Amino acid sequence: MVPGDLRYTKDHEWVRIEGDEATVGVTQYAADQLGDVVFVDLPEVGRALEQHATFGVVESVKAVSDLFAPLAGAVTAVNDALATQPELVNSQPFGDGWMIRLRLADPAQGGTLLDPAAYEQLTSES
């Protein structure tokens, strides 16, 4: 199930845009592909991110995968709970498993992201 109030990337990140701020995480599809997540490395608060640049790493029993910034902006918060409970990425990817919050450099970049129907089509083709 793909929540209808979010936007998505081809790299399987989700974005909830609220004004000039955005919350970012990985989708259920990504969590399922990763398997059991055992470690998440996130950036420092205040770090400026360019769109599509690597902002962190998620490590699972299967693989180590880079995380890519869906939008440019400055990190305003990181989900500290993931340091001790990385399994939240698997159990609640659209909720408590969120990763970072950004103050967007250009909220209009949100228009470059996939809508829920386009993301569902992308994952059904995989």
MDTraj code that builds the backbone (N, CA, C; nanometers):
import mdtraj as md
import numpy as np

residues = "MET VAL PRO GLY ASP LEU ARG TYR THR LYS ASP HIS GLU TRP VAL ARG ILE GLU GLY ASP GLU ALA THR VAL GLY VAL THR GLN TYR ALA ALA ASP GLN LEU GLY ASP VAL VAL PHE VAL ASP LEU PRO GLU VAL GLY ARG ALA LEU GLU GLN HIS ALA THR PHE GLY VAL VAL GLU SER VAL LYS ALA VAL SER ASP LEU PHE ALA PRO LEU ALA GLY ALA VAL THR ALA VAL ASN ASP ALA LEU ALA THR GLN PRO GLU LEU VAL ASN SER GLN PRO PHE GLY ASP GLY TRP MET ILE ARG LEU ARG LEU ALA ASP PRO ALA GLN GLY GLY THR LEU LEU ASP PRO ALA ALA TYR GLU GLN LEU THR SER GLU SER".split()
xyz = np.array([
    [0.0854, -0.1203, 0.0000],
    [0.0000, 0.0000, 0.0000],
    [0.0885, 0.1246, 0.0000],
    [0.0583, 0.2149, -0.0898],
    [0.1338, 0.3391, -0.1031],
    [0.0471, 0.4544, -0.0523],
    [0.0879, 0.5203, 0.0573],
    [0.0083, 0.6333, 0.1073],
    [-0.0099, 0.7417, 0.0008],
    [-0.1323, 0.7914, -0.0097],
    [-0.1664, 0.8880, -0.1131],
    [-0.1239, 1.0310, -0.0849],
    [-0.0808, 1.0609, 0.0387],
    [-0.0463, 1.1990, 0.0735],
    [0.1035, 1.2263, 0.0627],
    [0.1790, 1.1323, 0.0061],
    [0.3239, 1.1470, -0.0038],
    [0.3679, 1.1555, -0.1487],
    [0.4936, 1.1940, -0.1687],
    [0.5588, 1.1894, -0.2996],
    [0.6743, 1.0908, -0.2877],
    [0.7232, 1.0426, -0.4017],
    [0.8185, 0.9330, -0.4020],
    [0.9319, 0.9564, -0.5017],
    [1.0428, 0.8828, -0.4795],
    [1.1544, 0.8866, -0.5737],
    [1.1712, 0.7495, -0.6374],
    [1.2444, 0.7464, -0.7472],
    [1.2756, 0.6189, -0.8115],
    [1.3720, 0.5365, -0.7273],
    [1.4354, 0.6000, -0.6270],
    [1.5253, 0.5304, -0.5346],
    [1.4502, 0.4774, -0.4125],
    [1.3172, 0.4889, -0.4125],
    [1.2291, 0.4338, -0.3093],
    [1.2329, 0.5097, -0.1771],
    [1.2550, 0.6407, -0.1855],
    [1.2341, 0.7263, -0.0690],
    [1.0952, 0.7896, -0.0801],
    [1.0359, 0.8187, 0.0344],
    [0.9105, 0.8933, 0.0364],
    [0.9357, 1.0310, 0.0976],
    [0.8487, 1.1247, 0.0604],
    [0.8618, 1.2623, 0.1082],
    [0.7233, 1.3154, 0.1456],
    [0.7138, 1.3718, 0.2654],
    [0.5922, 1.4426, 0.3061],
    [0.6291, 1.5902, 0.3116],
    [0.5746, 1.6690, 0.2187],
    [0.6062, 1.8110, 0.2099],
    [0.4981, 1.8898, 0.2837],
    [0.5439, 1.9754, 0.3767],
    [0.4548, 2.0616, 0.4528],
    [0.5130, 2.2017, 0.4482],
    [0.4636, 2.2840, 0.3556],
    [0.5176, 2.4185, 0.3381],
    [0.6589, 2.4121, 0.2856],
    [0.7547, 2.4688, 0.3619],
    [0.8943, 2.4659, 0.3168],
    [0.9750, 2.3598, 0.3916],
    [0.9042, 2.2648, 0.4529],
    [0.9717, 2.1555, 0.5220],
    [0.9263, 2.0220, 0.4653],
    [1.0134, 1.9218, 0.4781],
    [0.9807, 1.7882, 0.4285],
    [1.0363, 1.6836, 0.5230],
    [0.9600, 1.5769, 0.5402],
    [1.0049, 1.4589, 0.6136],
    [1.0354, 1.3523, 0.5107],
    [1.1450, 1.2780, 0.5328],
    [1.1929, 1.1799, 0.4351],
    [1.2124, 1.0446, 0.5036],
    [1.1768, 0.9394, 0.4324],
    [1.2012, 0.8035, 0.4788],
    [1.2109, 0.7111, 0.3595],
    [1.2223, 0.5815, 0.3850],
    [1.2207, 0.4848, 0.2760],
    [1.0848, 0.4164, 0.2745],
    [1.0450, 0.3717, 0.1572],
    [0.9131, 0.3121, 0.1395],
    [0.9079, 0.1689, 0.1925],
    [0.7866, 0.1189, 0.2044],
    [0.7675, -0.0213, 0.2442],
    [0.8348, -0.1128, 0.1424],
    [0.8248, -0.0782, 0.0146],
    [0.8902, -0.1582, -0.0900],
    [1.0403, -0.1676, -0.0627],
    [1.1038, -0.0543, -0.0332],
    [1.2477, -0.0534, -0.0051],
    [1.2784, -0.1360, 0.1193],
    [1.1981, -0.1194, 0.2241],
    [1.2198, -0.1939, 0.3482],
    [1.2091, -0.3442, 0.3231],
    [1.1128, -0.3841, 0.2419],
    [1.0964, -0.5262, 0.2098],
    [1.2159, -0.5788, 0.1300],
    [1.2654, -0.4981, 0.0369],
    [1.3802, -0.5391, -0.0443],
    [1.5074, -0.5493, 0.0388],
    [1.5217, -0.4606, 0.1370],
    [1.6404, -0.4600, 0.2218],
    [1.6464, -0.5810, 0.3145],
    [1.5328, -0.6246, 0.3627],
    [1.5313, -0.7251, 0.4680],
    [1.5487, -0.6564, 0.6025],
    [1.5860, -0.7315, 0.7036],
    [1.5954, -0.6770, 0.8389],
    [1.7036, -0.5701, 0.8492],
    [1.6623, -0.4465, 0.8785],
    [1.7558, -0.3350, 0.8931],
    [1.8225, -0.3443, 1.0305],
    [1.9572, -0.3350, 1.0300],
    [2.0331, -0.3483, 1.1548],
    [2.1088, -0.2214, 1.1936],
    [2.1194, -0.1248, 1.0998],
    [2.1941, -0.0017, 1.1287],
    [2.1527, 0.1057, 1.0294],
    [2.1381, 0.2289, 1.0790],
    [2.1074, 0.3433, 0.9938],
    [2.2041, 0.4559, 1.0295],
    [2.2734, 0.5093, 0.9291],
    [2.3663, 0.6210, 0.9483],
    [2.3043, 0.7446, 0.8845],
    [2.2764, 0.8456, 0.9660],
    [2.2084, 0.9665, 0.9184],
    [2.2997, 1.0877, 0.9346],
    [2.2722, 1.1961, 0.8600],
    [2.3581, 1.3149, 0.8662],
    [2.3367, 1.3964, 0.9930],
    [2.4278, 1.4897, 1.0145],
    [2.4164, 1.5822, 1.1266],
    [2.3084, 1.6869, 1.0963],
    [2.2396, 1.7317, 1.2005],
    [2.1463, 1.8436, 1.1866],
    [2.2267, 1.9644, 1.1399],
    [2.1720, 2.0384, 1.0444],
    [2.2389, 2.1557, 0.9900],
    [2.3085, 2.1300, 0.8575],
    [2.3319, 2.0046, 0.8247],
    [2.4002, 1.9719, 0.6993],
    [2.3132, 2.0095, 0.5798],
    [2.3749, 2.0756, 0.4828],
    [2.3053, 2.1110, 0.3586],
    [2.3149, 1.9940, 0.2615],
    [2.2020, 1.9574, 0.2027],
    [2.1980, 1.8472, 0.1072],
    [2.1576, 1.8974, -0.0301],
    [2.2249, 1.8464, -0.1314],
    [2.1846, 1.8717, -0.2696],
    [2.0871, 1.7627, -0.3107],
    [1.9938, 1.7965, -0.3998],
    [1.8998, 1.6968, -0.4492],
    [1.9777, 1.5826, -0.5149],
    [1.9405, 1.4606, -0.4843],
    [1.9984, 1.3354, -0.5364],
    [2.1318, 1.2972, -0.4723],
    [2.1864, 1.3798, -0.3833],
    [2.3137, 1.3474, -0.3177],
    [2.2896, 1.2452, -0.2057],
    [2.3924, 1.1672, -0.1768],
    [2.3840, 1.0691, -0.0696],
    [2.3772, 1.1413, 0.0653],
    [2.2818, 1.1012, 0.1503],
    [2.2732, 1.1648, 0.2820],
    [2.2950, 1.0657, 0.3958],
    [2.3018, 0.9392, 0.3640],
    [2.3215, 0.8412, 0.4697],
    [2.3281, 0.7010, 0.4134],
    [2.3277, 0.6052, 0.5056],
    [2.3393, 0.4636, 0.4692],
    [2.2438, 0.3834, 0.5561],
    [2.1817, 0.2843, 0.4948],
    [2.1022, 0.1880, 0.5702],
    [2.1646, 0.0506, 0.5463],
    [2.1878, -0.0201, 0.6572],
    [2.2525, -0.1508, 0.6512],
    [2.1525, -0.2559, 0.6977],
    [2.1402, -0.3615, 0.6189],
    [2.0510, -0.4710, 0.6547],
    [2.1295, -0.6008, 0.6548],
    [2.0611, -0.7081, 0.6883],
    [2.1277, -0.8377, 0.6863],
    [2.1649, -0.8777, 0.5439],
    [2.1007, -0.8169, 0.4444],
    [2.1262, -0.8494, 0.3042],
    [2.2275, -0.7583, 0.2372],
    [2.2265, -0.6292, 0.2712],
    [2.3035, -0.5326, 0.1927],
    [2.3262, -0.4030, 0.2693],
    [2.4174, -0.3210, 0.2148],
    [2.4373, -0.1841, 0.2599],
    [2.3935, -0.0955, 0.1442],
    [2.3019, -0.0024, 0.1710],
    [2.2472, 0.0817, 0.0648],
    [2.2582, 0.2288, 0.1010],
    [2.2949, 0.3097, 0.0010],
    [2.2979, 0.4544, 0.0196],
    [2.1563, 0.5094, 0.0227],
    [2.1401, 0.6190, 0.0944],
    [2.0153, 0.6952, 0.0965],
    [2.0392, 0.8234, 0.0186],
    [1.9438, 0.8616, -0.0659],
    [1.9601, 0.9781, -0.1525],
    [1.8581, 1.0859, -0.1167],
    [1.9045, 1.2098, -0.1112],
    [1.8164, 1.3228, -0.0798],
    [1.7193, 1.3456, -0.1955],
    [1.5903, 1.3344, -0.1697],
    [1.4932, 1.3564, -0.2762],
    [1.4815, 1.5033, -0.3167],
    [1.5189, 1.5923, -0.2236],
    [1.5105, 1.7362, -0.2460],
    [1.6299, 1.8040, -0.1795],
    [1.6653, 1.9212, -0.2284],
    [1.7736, 1.9984, -0.1671],
    [1.7216, 2.0712, -0.0438],
    [1.8083, 2.0800, 0.0569],
    [1.7694, 2.1539, 0.1760],
    [1.8653, 2.1284, 0.2903],
    [1.8365, 2.1903, 0.4037],
    [1.9178, 2.1744, 0.5232],
    [1.8471, 2.0803, 0.6202],
    [1.9219, 1.9886, 0.6776],
    [1.8670, 1.8927, 0.7730],
    [1.8295, 1.9667, 0.9016],
    [1.7021, 1.9571, 0.9401],
    [1.6549, 2.0219, 1.0630],
    [1.6344, 1.9216, 1.1755],
    [1.6221, 1.7929, 1.1416],
    [1.6046, 1.6889, 1.2434],
    [1.6424, 1.5541, 1.1848],
    [1.6904, 1.4673, 1.2715],
    [1.7129, 1.3275, 1.2339],
    [1.6374, 1.2407, 1.3343],
    [1.5989, 1.1233, 1.2914],
    [1.5246, 1.0329, 1.3779],
    [1.6233, 0.9566, 1.4650],
    [1.6517, 1.0106, 1.5839],
    [1.7476, 0.9499, 1.6759],
    [1.7051, 0.8105, 1.7216],
    [1.5763, 0.7804, 1.7158],
    [1.5288, 0.6485, 1.7581],
    [1.5898, 0.5372, 1.6734],
    [1.6257, 0.5681, 1.5501],
    [1.6808, 0.4652, 1.4614],
    [1.8187, 0.4173, 1.5065],
    [1.8870, 0.4947, 1.5895],
    [2.0183, 0.4526, 1.6401],
    [2.0059, 0.3277, 1.7269],
    [1.8979, 0.3183, 1.8037],
    [1.8785, 0.2032, 1.8916],
    [1.7679, 0.1096, 1.8435],
    [1.6844, 0.1578, 1.7498],
    [1.5744, 0.0764, 1.6978],
    [1.5699, 0.0835, 1.5446],
    [1.6753, 0.0372, 1.4761],
    [1.6755, 0.0459, 1.3293],
    [1.5632, -0.0359, 1.2662],
    [1.5089, -0.1317, 1.3403],
    [1.4006, -0.2147, 1.2877],
    [1.2727, -0.1352, 1.2610],
    [1.2638, -0.0119, 1.3123],
    [1.1484, 0.0743, 1.2823],
    [1.1373, 0.1007, 1.1323],
    [1.2505, 0.0972, 1.0618],
    [1.2479, 0.1149, 0.9161],
    [1.1646, 0.0042, 0.8528],
    [1.1734, -0.1166, 0.9060],
    [1.0958, -0.2286, 0.8533],
    [0.9516, -0.2279, 0.9017],
    [0.9326, -0.2043, 1.0311],
    [0.7995, -0.2184, 1.0894],
    [0.7086, -0.0976, 1.0659],
    [0.7672, 0.0225, 1.0541],
    [0.6861, 0.1432, 1.0383],
    [0.7541, 0.2427, 0.9426],
    [0.7797, 0.2008, 0.8183],
    [0.8560, 0.2883, 0.7288],
    [0.7891, 0.4235, 0.7015],
    [0.6568, 0.4282, 0.7057],
    [0.5865, 0.5543, 0.6793],
    [0.5515, 0.6293, 0.8075],
    [0.5901, 0.5748, 0.9221],
    [0.5590, 0.6358, 1.0505],
    [0.6844, 0.6616, 1.1301],
    [0.7009, 0.5848, 1.2394],
    [0.8140, 0.6047, 1.3299],
    [0.9488, 0.5710, 1.2667],
    [0.9491, 0.5111, 1.1488],
    [1.0736, 0.4796, 1.0790],
    [1.1229, 0.5907, 0.9879],
    [1.0654, 0.7113, 0.9977],
    [1.1133, 0.8254, 0.9171],
    [1.2616, 0.8487, 0.9467],
    [1.3299, 0.9181, 0.8558],
    [1.4749, 0.9341, 0.8721],
    [1.5202, 1.0762, 0.9007],
    [1.4846, 1.1701, 0.8133],
    [1.5295, 1.3084, 0.8326],
    [1.4169, 1.4056, 0.8006],
    [1.4339, 1.5289, 0.8524],
    [1.3480, 1.6410, 0.8140],
    [1.4378, 1.7473, 0.7533],
    [1.3868, 1.8101, 0.6489],
    [1.4618, 1.9127, 0.5765],
    [1.3864, 2.0435, 0.5725],
    [1.4599, 2.1563, 0.5765],
    [1.4048, 2.2863, 0.5378],
    [1.4438, 2.3005, 0.3917],
    [1.3432, 2.3032, 0.3051],
    [1.3676, 2.2956, 0.1616],
    [1.4313, 2.4219, 0.1055],
    [1.5303, 2.4017, 0.0199],
    [1.5935, 2.5132, -0.0497],
    [1.4988, 2.5687, -0.1553],
    [1.4219, 2.4803, -0.2194],
    [1.3284, 2.5196, -0.3243],
    [1.2086, 2.4252, -0.3210],
    [1.1003, 2.4639, -0.2502],
    [0.9841, 2.3755, -0.2400],
    [0.9273, 2.3326, -0.3755],
    [0.9528, 2.4091, -0.4808],
    [0.9036, 2.3729, -0.6142],
    [0.9662, 2.2432, -0.6654],
    [1.0829, 2.2037, -0.6085],
    [1.1442, 2.0768, -0.6484],
    [1.0512, 1.9585, -0.6222],
    [0.9584, 1.9759, -0.5317],
    [0.8633, 1.8692, -0.5022],
    [0.7883, 1.8234, -0.6260],
    [0.7750, 1.9115, -0.7239],
    [0.7076, 1.8764, -0.8486],
    [0.7841, 1.7754, -0.9328],
    [0.9104, 1.7508, -0.8987],
    [0.9900, 1.6540, -0.9739],
    [0.9725, 1.5119, -0.9211],
    [0.9029, 1.4969, -0.8089],
    [0.8854, 1.3652, -0.7468],
    [0.7655, 1.2917, -0.8061],
    [0.7648, 1.1600, -0.7868],
    [0.6560, 1.0764, -0.8380],
    [0.5329, 1.0892, -0.7489],
    [0.4147, 1.0893, -0.8116],
    [0.2920, 1.0840, -0.7338],
    [0.2657, 0.9370, -0.6977],
    [0.1711, 0.9088, -0.6093],
    [0.1495, 0.7705, -0.5657],
    [0.1212, 0.6729, -0.6810],
    [0.0425, 0.7139, -0.7791],
    [0.0114, 0.6239, -0.8911],
    [0.1362, 0.5904, -0.9721],
    [0.2204, 0.6895, -0.9962],
    [0.3441, 0.6652, -1.0714],
    [0.4388, 0.5752, -0.9920],
    [0.4425, 0.5933, -0.8595],
    [0.5295, 0.5080, -0.7777],
    [0.4777, 0.3640, -0.7754],
    [0.3469, 0.3473, -0.7655],
    [0.2904, 0.2124, -0.7692],
    [0.3223, 0.1435, -0.9003],
    [0.3177, 0.2186, -1.0107],
    [0.3500, 0.1621, -1.1406],
    [0.4987, 0.1213, -1.1439],
    [0.5859, 0.2065, -1.0915],
    [0.7290, 0.1763, -1.0863],
    [0.7555, 0.0466, -1.0105],
    [0.6939, 0.0319, -0.8945],
    [0.7205, -0.0882, -0.8132],
    [0.6544, -0.2125, -0.8713],
    [0.5452, -0.1976, -0.9425],
    [0.4810, -0.3154, -1.0027],
    [0.5621, -0.3679, -1.1210],
    [0.6468, -0.2815, -1.1796],
    [0.7310, -0.3229, -1.2926],
    [0.8614, -0.3864, -1.2472],
    [0.8924, -0.3727, -1.1173],
    [1.0206, -0.4254, -1.0648],
    [1.0120, -0.5738, -1.0379],
])
top = md.Topology()
chain = top.add_chain()
for i, resn in enumerate(residues, 1):
    res = top.add_residue(resn, chain, resSeq=i)
    for name in ("N", "CA", "C"):
        top.add_atom(name, md.element.get_by_symbol(name[0]), res)
traj = md.Trajectory(xyz[None], top)
